[in-house]
């Protein structure tokens, strides 16, 4: 699974097929996790980033639903990719080294 952040957020399988990430909140969640890749992002921060001053009544449950939707979208495109999004106290982490910005930095160095 590859993630593009130089330009619009994009996700492709290892073979280059585009991955559809449904819903604004799920895409925002993915963007947050990609921006903080390989580091745990707390559930509280993700909730604040996704809903700001107007979180849903059960914000933790709503976040868990969005994480599940993200995992499903990744796994539907590439079996096993759901495991890239890990639940780690106090939140979630996206485990990846396939981000275009990282590759750009390597080449620029």
Biopython code that builds the backbone (N, CA, C, O; Angstrom):
import numpy as np
from Bio.PDB.StructureBuilder import StructureBuilder

atoms = [
    (1, "UNK", "N", (0.857, -1.163, 0.000)),
    (1, "UNK", "CA", (0.000, 0.000, 0.000)),
    (1, "UNK", "C", (0.903, 1.225, 0.000)),
    (1, "UNK", "O", (1.855, 1.314, 0.776)),
    (2, "UNK", "N", (0.587, 2.174, -0.889)),
    (2, "UNK", "CA", (1.374, 3.405, -0.996)),
    (2, "UNK", "C", (0.457, 4.601, -0.757)),
    (2, "UNK", "O", (-0.716, 4.593, -1.130)),
    (3, "UNK", "N", (1.022, 5.628, -0.126)),
    (3, "UNK", "CA", (0.252, 6.816, 0.232)),
    (3, "UNK", "C", (0.888, 8.044, -0.393)),
    (3, "UNK", "O", (2.097, 8.254, -0.299)),
    (4, "UNK", "N", (0.051, 8.854, -1.035)),
    (4, "UNK", "CA", (0.516, 10.080, -1.645)),
    (4, "UNK", "C", (-0.038, 11.294, -0.926)),
    (4, "UNK", "O", (-1.249, 11.416, -0.739)),
    (5, "UNK", "N", (0.852, 12.191, -0.522)),
    (5, "UNK", "CA", (0.426, 13.417, 0.147)),
    (5, "UNK", "C", (0.937, 14.661, -0.574)),
    (5, "UNK", "O", (0.566, 15.780, -0.219)),
    (6, "UNK", "N", (1.781, 14.476, -1.578)),
    (6, "UNK", "CA", (2.244, 15.607, -2.376)),
    (6, "UNK", "C", (1.195, 15.846, -3.452)),
    (6, "UNK", "O", (1.252, 15.255, -4.530)),
    (7, "UNK", "N", (0.250, 16.707, -3.155)),
    (7, "UNK", "CA", (-0.950, 16.891, -3.964)),
    (7, "UNK", "C", (-2.121, 16.346, -3.172)),
    (7, "UNK", "O", (-2.034, 16.219, -1.950)),
    (8, "UNK", "N", (-3.211, 16.021, -3.842)),
    (8, "UNK", "CA", (-4.361, 15.457, -3.117)),
    (8, "UNK", "C", (-3.992, 14.115, -2.485)),
    (8, "UNK", "O", (-3.182, 13.364, -3.028)),
    (9, "UNK", "N", (-4.594, 13.824, -1.336)),
    (9, "UNK", "CA", (-4.368, 12.547, -0.676)),
    (9, "UNK", "C", (-4.740, 11.417, -1.626)),
    (9, "UNK", "O", (-5.837, 11.396, -2.184)),
    (10, "UNK", "N", (-3.815, 10.478, -1.804)),
    (10, "UNK", "CA", (-4.055, 9.351, -2.710)),
    (10, "UNK", "C", (-3.515, 8.082, -2.065)),
    (10, "UNK", "O", (-2.513, 8.101, -1.350)),
    (11, "UNK", "N", (-4.202, 6.989, -2.335)),
    (11, "UNK", "CA", (-3.772, 5.677, -1.854)),
    (11, "UNK", "C", (-3.799, 4.735, -3.041)),
    (11, "UNK", "O", (-4.761, 4.711, -3.809)),
    (12, "UNK", "N", (-2.737, 3.960, -3.185)),
    (12, "UNK", "CA", (-2.691, 2.943, -4.235)),
    (12, "UNK", "C", (-2.175, 1.638, -3.644)),
    (12, "UNK", "O", (-1.465, 1.624, -2.638)),
    (13, "UNK", "N", (-2.547, 0.556, -4.288)),
    (13, "UNK", "CA", (-2.025, -0.746, -3.892)),
    (13, "UNK", "C", (-0.567, -0.820, -4.333)),
    (13, "UNK", "O", (-0.079, 0.063, -5.038)),
    (14, "UNK", "N", (0.112, -1.860, -3.920)),
    (14, "UNK", "CA", (1.506, -2.041, -4.330)),
    (14, "UNK", "C", (1.636, -2.215, -5.833)),
    (14, "UNK", "O", (2.709, -1.982, -6.391)),
    (15, "UNK", "N", (0.557, -2.622, -6.500)),
    (15, "UNK", "CA", (0.591, -2.773, -7.960)),
    (15, "UNK", "C", (0.136, -1.507, -8.682)),
    (15, "UNK", "O", (0.083, -1.481, -9.912)),
    (16, "UNK", "N", (-0.192, -0.458, -7.925)),
    (16, "UNK", "CA", (-0.547, 0.818, -8.530)),
    (16, "UNK", "C", (-2.023, 1.074, -8.727)),
    (16, "UNK", "O", (-2.403, 2.115, -9.262)),
    (17, "UNK", "N", (-2.864, 0.146, -8.305)),
    (17, "UNK", "CA", (-4.301, 0.357, -8.446)),
    (17, "UNK", "C", (-4.786, 1.356, -7.404)),
    (17, "UNK", "O", (-4.394, 1.273, -6.240)),
    (18, "UNK", "N", (-5.646, 2.315, -7.812)),
    (18, "UNK", "CA", (-6.155, 3.300, -6.850)),
    (18, "UNK", "C", (-7.063, 2.644, -5.816)),
    (18, "UNK", "O", (-7.789, 1.695, -6.112)),
    (19, "UNK", "N", (-7.004, 3.169, -4.608)),
    (19, "UNK", "CA", (-7.826, 2.688, -3.503)),
    (19, "UNK", "C", (-8.834, 3.780, -3.174)),
    (19, "UNK", "O", (-8.460, 4.931, -2.948)),
    (20, "UNK", "N", (-10.108, 3.418, -3.149)),
    (20, "UNK", "CA", (-11.154, 4.364, -2.781)),
    (20, "UNK", "C", (-11.311, 4.349, -1.266)),
    (20, "UNK", "O", (-11.581, 3.310, -0.662)),
    (21, "UNK", "N", (-11.137, 5.522, -0.667)),
    (21, "UNK", "CA", (-11.353, 5.682, 0.771)),
    (21, "UNK", "C", (-12.637, 6.487, 0.912)),
    (21, "UNK", "O", (-12.656, 7.683, 0.620)),
    (22, "UNK", "N", (-13.716, 5.836, 1.362)),
    (22, "UNK", "CA", (-15.029, 6.474, 1.349)),
    (22, "UNK", "C", (-15.240, 7.444, 2.510)),
    (22, "UNK", "O", (-14.804, 7.196, 3.634)),
    (23, "UNK", "N", (-15.907, 8.535, 2.216)),
    (23, "UNK", "CA", (-16.340, 9.445, 3.257)),
    (23, "UNK", "C", (-15.304, 10.471, 3.664)),
    (23, "UNK", "O", (-14.115, 10.170, 3.768)),
    (24, "UNK", "N", (-15.767, 11.678, 3.892)),
    (24, "UNK", "CA", (-14.898, 12.794, 4.265)),
    (24, "UNK", "C", (-14.175, 12.522, 5.578)),
    (24, "UNK", "O", (-12.973, 12.764, 5.684)),
    (25, "UNK", "N", (-14.888, 12.024, 6.570)),
    (25, "UNK", "CA", (-14.276, 11.776, 7.876)),
    (25, "UNK", "C", (-13.233, 10.665, 7.806)),
    (25, "UNK", "O", (-12.205, 10.745, 8.478)),
    (26, "UNK", "N", (-13.479, 9.647, 7.015)),
    (26, "UNK", "CA", (-12.523, 8.549, 6.888)),
    (26, "UNK", "C", (-11.274, 9.037, 6.163)),
    (26, "UNK", "O", (-10.160, 8.673, 6.540)),
    (27, "UNK", "N", (-11.447, 9.859, 5.123)),
    (27, "UNK", "CA", (-10.283, 10.429, 4.430)),
    (27, "UNK", "C", (-9.510, 11.375, 5.352)),
    (27, "UNK", "O", (-8.279, 11.398, 5.323)),
    (28, "UNK", "N", (-10.222, 12.152, 6.167)),
    (28, "UNK", "CA", (-9.552, 13.042, 7.116)),
    (28, "UNK", "C", (-8.774, 12.233, 8.154)),
    (28, "UNK", "O", (-7.661, 12.603, 8.527)),
    (29, "UNK", "N", (-9.356, 11.140, 8.614)),
    (29, "UNK", "CA", (-8.670, 10.246, 9.542)),
    (29, "UNK", "C", (-7.393, 9.709, 8.909)),
    (29, "UNK", "O", (-6.335, 9.716, 9.537)),
    (30, "UNK", "N", (-7.490, 9.247, 7.673)),
    (30, "UNK", "CA", (-6.322, 8.725, 6.975)),
    (30, "UNK", "C", (-5.261, 9.806, 6.830)),
    (30, "UNK", "O", (-4.081, 9.547, 7.068)),
    (31, "UNK", "N", (-5.659, 11.004, 6.447)),
    (31, "UNK", "CA", (-4.695, 12.100, 6.294)),
    (31, "UNK", "C", (-3.968, 12.364, 7.605)),
    (31, "UNK", "O", (-2.754, 12.569, 7.618)),
    (32, "UNK", "N", (-4.708, 12.360, 8.702)),
    (32, "UNK", "CA", (-4.118, 12.576, 10.021)),
    (32, "UNK", "C", (-3.114, 11.472, 10.350)),
    (32, "UNK", "O", (-2.016, 11.748, 10.833)),
    (33, "UNK", "N", (-3.493, 10.231, 10.089)),
    (33, "UNK", "CA", (-2.603, 9.107, 10.380)),
    (33, "UNK", "C", (-1.379, 9.095, 9.477)),
    (33, "UNK", "O", (-0.283, 8.761, 9.927)),
    (34, "UNK", "N", (-1.550, 9.457, 8.206)),
    (34, "UNK", "CA", (-0.398, 9.517, 7.292)),
    (34, "UNK", "C", (0.553, 10.632, 7.724)),
    (34, "UNK", "O", (1.771, 10.451, 7.724)),
    (35, "UNK", "N", (-0.004, 11.773, 8.089)),
    (35, "UNK", "CA", (0.839, 12.895, 8.517)),
    (35, "UNK", "C", (1.655, 12.536, 9.755)),
    (35, "UNK", "O", (2.733, 13.090, 9.972)),
    (36, "UNK", "N", (1.150, 11.622, 10.555)),
    (36, "UNK", "CA", (1.822, 11.209, 11.787)),
    (36, "UNK", "C", (2.274, 9.755, 11.721)),
    (36, "UNK", "O", (2.410, 9.096, 12.752)),
    (37, "UNK", "N", (2.501, 9.265, 10.530)),
    (37, "UNK", "CA", (2.811, 7.849, 10.309)),
    (37, "UNK", "C", (3.901, 7.348, 11.250)),
    (37, "UNK", "O", (4.862, 8.042, 11.582)),
    (38, "UNK", "N", (3.691, 6.114, 11.652)),
    (38, "UNK", "CA", (4.615, 5.400, 12.527)),
    (38, "UNK", "C", (4.706, 5.995, 13.935)),
    (38, "UNK", "O", (5.622, 5.679, 14.694)),
    (39, "UNK", "N", (3.749, 6.856, 14.270)),
    (39, "UNK", "CA", (3.638, 7.418, 15.620)),
    (39, "UNK", "C", (2.181, 7.296, 16.057)),
    (39, "UNK", "O", (1.265, 7.505, 15.262)),
    (40, "UNK", "N", (1.982, 6.961, 17.309)),
    (40, "UNK", "CA", (0.630, 6.845, 17.837)),
    (40, "UNK", "C", (-0.001, 8.228, 17.915)),
    (40, "UNK", "O", (0.598, 9.176, 18.424)),
    (41, "UNK", "N", (-1.217, 8.322, 17.403)),
    (41, "UNK", "CA", (-2.017, 9.547, 17.516)),
    (41, "UNK", "C", (-3.142, 9.228, 18.492)),
    (41, "UNK", "O", (-3.892, 8.272, 18.294)),
    (42, "UNK", "N", (-3.255, 10.023, 19.537)),
    (42, "UNK", "CA", (-4.252, 9.716, 20.569)),
    (42, "UNK", "C", (-5.664, 9.819, 20.007)),
    (42, "UNK", "O", (-5.936, 10.596, 19.091)),
    (43, "UNK", "N", (-6.539, 9.027, 20.573)),
    (43, "UNK", "CA", (-7.946, 9.073, 20.175)),
    (43, "UNK", "C", (-8.515, 10.466, 20.416)),
    (43, "UNK", "O", (-9.297, 10.963, 19.605)),
    (44, "UNK", "N", (-8.133, 11.097, 21.513)),
    (44, "UNK", "CA", (-8.627, 12.446, 21.798)),
    (44, "UNK", "C", (-8.226, 13.427, 20.706)),
    (44, "UNK", "O", (-9.033, 14.255, 20.284)),
    (45, "UNK", "N", (-6.993, 13.337, 20.254)),
    (45, "UNK", "CA", (-6.548, 14.236, 19.186)),
    (45, "UNK", "C", (-7.282, 13.954, 17.882)),
    (45, "UNK", "O", (-7.697, 14.882, 17.188)),
    (46, "UNK", "N", (-7.442, 12.678, 17.545)),
    (46, "UNK", "CA", (-8.153, 12.327, 16.316)),
    (46, "UNK", "C", (-9.590, 12.830, 16.371)),
    (46, "UNK", "O", (-10.098, 13.365, 15.386)),
    (47, "UNK", "N", (-10.241, 12.663, 17.504)),
    (47, "UNK", "CA", (-11.621, 13.145, 17.663)),
    (47, "UNK", "C", (-11.659, 14.654, 17.476)),
    (47, "UNK", "O", (-12.535, 15.170, 16.783)),
    (48, "UNK", "N", (-10.721, 15.364, 18.085)),
    (48, "UNK", "CA", (-10.666, 16.818, 17.941)),
    (48, "UNK", "C", (-10.397, 17.211, 16.490)),
    (48, "UNK", "O", (-11.014, 18.142, 15.971)),
    (49, "UNK", "N", (-9.483, 16.508, 15.842)),
    (49, "UNK", "CA", (-9.160, 16.823, 14.444)),
    (49, "UNK", "C", (-10.334, 16.545, 13.507)),
    (49, "UNK", "O", (-10.545, 17.278, 12.540)),
    (50, "UNK", "N", (-11.095, 15.491, 13.788)),
    (50, "UNK", "CA", (-12.204, 15.127, 12.904)),
    (50, "UNK", "C", (-13.465, 15.942, 13.147)),
    (50, "UNK", "O", (-14.162, 16.293, 12.195)),
    (51, "UNK", "N", (-13.769, 16.249, 14.404)),
    (51, "UNK", "CA", (-15.043, 16.893, 14.711)),
    (51, "UNK", "C", (-14.913, 18.269, 15.345)),
    (51, "UNK", "O", (-15.907, 18.983, 15.478)),
    (52, "UNK", "N", (-13.708, 18.651, 15.737)),
    (52, "UNK", "CA", (-13.509, 19.974, 16.319)),
    (52, "UNK", "C", (-14.376, 20.206, 17.539)),
    (52, "UNK", "O", (-14.421, 19.380, 18.451)),
    (53, "UNK", "N", (-15.068, 21.345, 17.548)),
    (53, "UNK", "CA", (-15.888, 21.737, 18.699)),
    (53, "UNK", "C", (-17.261, 21.073, 18.728)),
    (53, "UNK", "O", (-18.063, 21.343, 19.622)),
    (54, "UNK", "N", (-17.537, 20.204, 17.749)),
    (54, "UNK", "CA", (-18.863, 19.587, 17.672)),
    (54, "UNK", "C", (-18.760, 18.060, 17.552)),
    (54, "UNK", "O", (-19.225, 17.485, 16.569)),
    (55, "UNK", "N", (-18.151, 17.402, 18.552)),
    (55, "UNK", "CA", (-18.025, 15.948, 18.459)),
    (55, "UNK", "C", (-19.368, 15.258, 18.657)),
    (55, "UNK", "O", (-20.256, 15.804, 19.311)),
    (56, "UNK", "N", (-19.522, 14.063, 18.098)),
    (56, "UNK", "CA", (-20.758, 13.309, 18.324)),
    (56, "UNK", "C", (-20.871, 12.888, 19.782)),
    (56, "UNK", "O", (-19.886, 12.914, 20.521)),
    (57, "UNK", "N", (-22.064, 12.501, 20.190)),
    (57, "UNK", "CA", (-22.318, 12.109, 21.583)),
    (57, "UNK", "C", (-21.371, 10.996, 22.028)),
    (57, "UNK", "O", (-20.803, 11.068, 23.118)),
    (58, "UNK", "N", (-21.200, 9.986, 21.211)),
    (58, "UNK", "CA", (-20.283, 8.886, 21.519)),
    (58, "UNK", "C", (-19.079, 9.014, 20.585)),
    (58, "UNK", "O", (-18.933, 8.248, 19.632)),
    (59, "UNK", "N", (-18.229, 9.984, 20.870)),
    (59, "UNK", "CA", (-17.104, 10.293, 19.982)),
    (59, "UNK", "C", (-16.141, 9.124, 19.834)),
    (59, "UNK", "O", (-15.656, 8.865, 18.733)),
    (60, "UNK", "N", (-15.854, 8.413, 20.919)),
    (60, "UNK", "CA", (-14.939, 7.280, 20.835)),
    (60, "UNK", "C", (-15.510, 6.185, 19.939)),
    (60, "UNK", "O", (-14.783, 5.577, 19.154)),
    (61, "UNK", "N", (-16.798, 5.939, 20.057)),
    (61, "UNK", "CA", (-17.448, 4.950, 19.199)),
    (61, "UNK", "C", (-17.467, 5.389, 17.744)),
    (61, "UNK", "O", (-17.251, 4.578, 16.844)),
    (62, "UNK", "N", (-17.726, 6.673, 17.511)),
    (62, "UNK", "CA", (-17.741, 7.199, 16.144)),
    (62, "UNK", "C", (-16.353, 7.101, 15.517)),
    (62, "UNK", "O", (-16.227, 6.787, 14.334)),
    (63, "UNK", "N", (-15.314, 7.367, 16.302)),
    (63, "UNK", "CA", (-13.944, 7.224, 15.797)),
    (63, "UNK", "C", (-13.661, 5.771, 15.458)),
    (63, "UNK", "O", (-13.070, 5.476, 14.420)),
    (64, "UNK", "N", (-14.076, 4.870, 16.323)),
    (64, "UNK", "CA", (-13.848, 3.445, 16.084)),
    (64, "UNK", "C", (-14.534, 2.990, 14.791)),
    (64, "UNK", "O", (-13.991, 2.165, 14.058)),
    (65, "UNK", "N", (-15.717, 3.525, 14.515)),
    (65, "UNK", "CA", (-16.417, 3.203, 13.265)),
    (65, "UNK", "C", (-15.599, 3.681, 12.074)),
    (65, "UNK", "O", (-15.449, 2.952, 11.093)),
    (66, "UNK", "N", (-15.070, 4.898, 12.148)),
    (66, "UNK", "CA", (-14.273, 5.441, 11.036)),
    (66, "UNK", "C", (-13.000, 4.626, 10.831)),
    (66, "UNK", "O", (-12.599, 4.378, 9.694)),
    (67, "UNK", "N", (-12.368, 4.213, 11.912)),
    (67, "UNK", "CA", (-11.170, 3.373, 11.801)),
    (67, "UNK", "C", (-11.526, 2.053, 11.134)),
    (67, "UNK", "O", (-10.788, 1.571, 10.275)),
    (68, "UNK", "N", (-12.645, 1.468, 11.523)),
    (68, "UNK", "CA", (-13.099, 0.215, 10.918)),
    (68, "UNK", "C", (-13.356, 0.397, 9.418)),
    (68, "UNK", "O", (-12.991, -0.462, 8.616)),
    (69, "UNK", "N", (-13.978, 1.507, 9.046)),
    (69, "UNK", "CA", (-14.234, 1.791, 7.629)),
    (69, "UNK", "C", (-12.930, 1.953, 6.854)),
    (69, "UNK", "O", (-12.819, 1.487, 5.720)),
    (70, "UNK", "N", (-11.944, 2.612, 7.460)),
    (70, "UNK", "CA", (-10.639, 2.777, 6.822)),
    (70, "UNK", "C", (-9.957, 1.431, 6.648)),
    (70, "UNK", "O", (-9.439, 1.127, 5.574)),
    (71, "UNK", "N", (-9.955, 0.638, 7.684)),
    (71, "UNK", "CA", (-9.343, -0.693, 7.590)),
    (71, "UNK", "C", (-10.006, -1.531, 6.513)),
    (71, "UNK", "O", (-9.326, -2.232, 5.763)),
    (72, "UNK", "N", (-11.320, -1.467, 6.430)),
    (72, "UNK", "CA", (-12.051, -2.238, 5.423)),
    (72, "UNK", "C", (-11.672, -1.783, 4.017)),
    (72, "UNK", "O", (-11.443, -2.616, 3.139)),
    (73, "UNK", "N", (-11.604, -0.472, 3.795)),
    (73, "UNK", "CA", (-11.253, 0.050, 2.474)),
    (73, "UNK", "C", (-9.851, -0.402, 2.066)),
    (73, "UNK", "O", (-9.632, -0.799, 0.922)),
    (74, "UNK", "N", (-8.915, -0.344, 2.992)),
    (74, "UNK", "CA", (-7.550, -0.776, 2.691)),
    (74, "UNK", "C", (-7.502, -2.270, 2.413)),
    (74, "UNK", "O", (-6.856, -2.711, 1.462)),
    (75, "UNK", "N", (-8.186, -3.048, 3.244)),
    (75, "UNK", "CA", (-8.166, -4.499, 3.101)),
    (75, "UNK", "C", (-8.897, -4.974, 1.854)),
    (75, "UNK", "O", (-8.486, -5.953, 1.232)),
    (76, "UNK", "N", (-9.984, -4.287, 1.479)),
    (76, "UNK", "CA", (-10.699, -4.649, 0.258)),
    (76, "UNK", "C", (-9.805, -4.469, -0.964)),
    (76, "UNK", "O", (-9.898, -5.231, -1.926)),
    (77, "UNK", "N", (-8.941, -3.461, -0.922)),
    (77, "UNK", "CA", (-8.061, -3.192, -2.055)),
    (77, "UNK", "C", (-6.850, -4.111, -2.078)),
    (77, "UNK", "O", (-6.366, -4.490, -3.144)),
    (78, "UNK", "N", (-6.363, -4.466, -0.891)),
    (78, "UNK", "CA", (-5.169, -5.295, -0.796)),
    (78, "UNK", "C", (-5.259, -6.130, 0.487)),
    (78, "UNK", "O", (-5.034, -5.608, 1.580)),
    (79, "UNK", "N", (-5.585, -7.416, 0.362)),
    (79, "UNK", "CA", (-5.747, -8.243, 1.557)),
    (79, "UNK", "C", (-4.553, -8.138, 2.505)),
    (79, "UNK", "O", (-3.395, -8.223, 2.095)),
    (80, "UNK", "N", (-4.873, -7.950, 3.779)),
    (80, "UNK", "CA", (-3.853, -7.799, 4.807)),
    (80, "UNK", "C", (-3.521, -6.353, 5.128)),
    (80, "UNK", "O", (-2.894, -6.075, 6.149)),
    (81, "UNK", "N", (-3.936, -5.426, 4.265)),
    (81, "UNK", "CA", (-3.602, -4.010, 4.467)),
    (81, "UNK", "C", (-4.306, -3.408, 5.675)),
    (81, "UNK", "O", (-3.881, -2.366, 6.176)),
    (82, "UNK", "N", (-5.362, -4.035, 6.147)),
    (82, "UNK", "CA", (-6.044, -3.534, 7.350)),
    (82, "UNK", "C", (-5.091, -3.479, 8.535)),
    (82, "UNK", "O", (-5.270, -2.673, 9.448)),
    (83, "UNK", "N", (-4.075, -4.342, 8.516)),
    (83, "UNK", "CA", (-3.124, -4.407, 9.626)),
    (83, "UNK", "C", (-2.184, -3.202, 9.675)),
    (83, "UNK", "O", (-1.454, -3.032, 10.652)),
    (84, "UNK", "N", (-2.191, -2.368, 8.638)),
    (84, "UNK", "CA", (-1.375, -1.154, 8.656)),
    (84, "UNK", "C", (-1.866, -0.163, 9.710)),
    (84, "UNK", "O", (-1.083, 0.625, 10.240)),
    (85, "UNK", "N", (-3.162, -0.208, 10.010)),
    (85, "UNK", "CA", (-3.750, 0.676, 11.022)),
    (85, "UNK", "C", (-3.884, -0.123, 12.310)),
    (85, "UNK", "O", (-4.732, -1.008, 12.428)),
    (86, "UNK", "N", (-3.037, 0.206, 13.262)),
    (86, "UNK", "CA", (-2.997, -0.530, 14.522)),
    (86, "UNK", "C", (-3.621, 0.286, 15.647)),
    (86, "UNK", "O", (-3.494, 1.509, 15.698)),
    (87, "UNK", "N", (-4.290, -0.415, 16.533)),
    (87, "UNK", "CA", (-4.797, 0.193, 17.757)),
    (87, "UNK", "C", (-3.685, 0.089, 18.793)),
    (87, "UNK", "O", (-3.254, -1.006, 19.155)),
    (88, "UNK", "N", (-3.232, 1.241, 19.261)),
    (88, "UNK", "CA", (-2.182, 1.292, 20.268)),
    (88, "UNK", "C", (-2.545, 2.356, 21.292)),
    (88, "UNK", "O", (-2.819, 3.497, 20.920)),
    (89, "UNK", "N", (-2.554, 2.012, 22.556)),
    (89, "UNK", "CA", (-2.880, 3.027, 23.558)),
    (89, "UNK", "C", (-1.956, 4.245, 23.403)),
    (89, "UNK", "O", (-0.745, 4.072, 23.266)),
    (90, "UNK", "N", (-2.480, 5.426, 23.421)),
    (90, "UNK", "CA", (-3.861, 5.819, 23.688)),
    (90, "UNK", "C", (-4.691, 6.052, 22.425)),
    (90, "UNK", "O", (-5.705, 6.746, 22.491)),
    (91, "UNK", "N", (-4.291, 5.490, 21.267)),
    (91, "UNK", "CA", (-5.041, 5.759, 20.041)),
    (91, "UNK", "C", (-4.722, 4.785, 18.925)),
    (91, "UNK", "O", (-4.874, 3.573, 19.072)),
    (92, "UNK", "N", (-4.270, 5.345, 17.794)),
    (92, "UNK", "CA", (-4.034, 4.544, 16.590)),
    (92, "UNK", "C", (-2.737, 4.987, 15.929)),
    (92, "UNK", "O", (-2.280, 6.116, 16.106)),
    (93, "UNK", "N", (-2.156, 4.067, 15.160)),
    (93, "UNK", "CA", (-0.935, 4.359, 14.412)),
    (93, "UNK", "C", (-1.055, 3.727, 13.032)),
    (93, "UNK", "O", (-1.573, 2.619, 12.890)),
    (94, "UNK", "N", (-0.572, 4.440, 12.013)),
    (94, "UNK", "CA", (-0.466, 3.896, 10.665)),
    (94, "UNK", "C", (0.980, 3.488, 10.461)),
    (94, "UNK", "O", (1.874, 4.334, 10.465)),
    (95, "UNK", "N", (1.211, 2.198, 10.285)),
    (95, "UNK", "CA", (2.555, 1.670, 10.078)),
    (95, "UNK", "C", (2.831, 1.613, 8.578)),
    (95, "UNK", "O", (2.256, 0.787, 7.869)),
    (96, "UNK", "N", (3.711, 2.489, 8.096)),
    (96, "UNK", "CA", (4.063, 2.476, 6.681)),
    (96, "UNK", "C", (5.374, 3.211, 6.454)),
    (96, "UNK", "O", (5.732, 4.123, 7.200)),
    (97, "UNK", "N", (6.068, 2.804, 5.430)),
    (97, "UNK", "CA", (7.239, 3.537, 4.972)),
    (97, "UNK", "C", (7.091, 3.865, 3.485)),
    (97, "UNK", "O", (8.072, 4.162, 2.802)),
    (98, "UNK", "N", (5.850, 3.807, 2.997)),
    (98, "UNK", "CA", (5.569, 4.030, 1.582)),
    (98, "UNK", "C", (4.762, 5.312, 1.382)),
    (98, "UNK", "O", (3.608, 5.275, 0.954)),
    (99, "UNK", "N", (5.393, 6.453, 1.702)),
    (99, "UNK", "CA", (4.745, 7.749, 1.529)),
    (99, "UNK", "C", (5.582, 8.559, 0.546)),
    (99, "UNK", "O", (6.802, 8.649, 0.686)),
    (100, "UNK", "N", (4.923, 9.147, -0.449)),
    (100, "UNK", "CA", (5.651, 9.858, -1.487)),
    (100, "UNK", "C", (6.527, 10.994, -0.946)),
    (100, "UNK", "O", (7.597, 11.257, -1.496)),
    (101, "UNK", "N", (6.096, 11.656, 0.101)),
    (101, "UNK", "CA", (6.898, 12.748, 0.673)),
    (101, "UNK", "C", (8.221, 12.229, 1.239)),
    (101, "UNK", "O", (9.240, 12.914, 1.159)),
    (102, "UNK", "N", (8.208, 11.034, 1.802)),
    (102, "UNK", "CA", (9.447, 10.449, 2.320)),
    (102, "UNK", "C", (10.390, 10.106, 1.173)),
    (102, "UNK", "O", (11.596, 10.334, 1.260)),
    (103, "UNK", "N", (9.841, 9.568, 0.120)),
    (103, "UNK", "CA", (10.655, 9.223, -1.061)),
    (103, "UNK", "C", (11.245, 10.489, -1.677)),
    (103, "UNK", "O", (12.408, 10.493, -2.081)),
    (104, "UNK", "N", (10.464, 11.556, -1.752)),
    (104, "UNK", "CA", (10.942, 12.836, -2.264)),
    (104, "UNK", "C", (12.109, 13.349, -1.410)),
    (104, "UNK", "O", (13.123, 13.794, -1.950)),
    (105, "UNK", "N", (11.969, 13.290, -0.098)),
    (105, "UNK", "CA", (13.035, 13.751, 0.794)),
    (105, "UNK", "C", (14.315, 12.939, 0.600)),
    (105, "UNK", "O", (15.416, 13.491, 0.623)),
    (106, "UNK", "N", (14.166, 11.628, 0.409)),
    (106, "UNK", "CA", (15.328, 10.777, 0.154)),
    (106, "UNK", "C", (16.044, 11.199, -1.125)),
    (106, "UNK", "O", (17.267, 11.335, -1.153)),
    (107, "UNK", "N", (15.263, 11.403, -2.178)),
    (107, "UNK", "CA", (15.857, 11.767, -3.461)),
    (107, "UNK", "C", (16.475, 13.167, -3.427)),
    (107, "UNK", "O", (17.498, 13.415, -4.064)),
    (108, "UNK", "N", (15.856, 14.064, -2.689)),
    (108, "UNK", "CA", (16.382, 15.429, -2.599)),
    (108, "UNK", "C", (17.686, 15.480, -1.811)),
    (108, "UNK", "O", (18.537, 16.336, -2.052)),
    (109, "UNK", "N", (17.831, 14.556, -0.870)),
    (109, "UNK", "CA", (19.060, 14.520, -0.055)),
    (109, "UNK", "C", (20.208, 13.993, -0.892)),
    (109, "UNK", "O", (21.331, 13.883, -0.399)),
]
sb = StructureBuilder()
sb.init_structure("model")
sb.init_model(0)
sb.init_chain("A")
sb.init_seg("    ")
for serial, (resi, resn, name, xyz) in enumerate(atoms, 1):
    if name == "N":
        sb.init_residue(resn, " ", resi, " ")
    sb.init_atom(name, np.array(xyz, "f"), 0.0, 1.0, " ", f" {name:<3s}", serial, name[0])
structure = sb.get_structure()
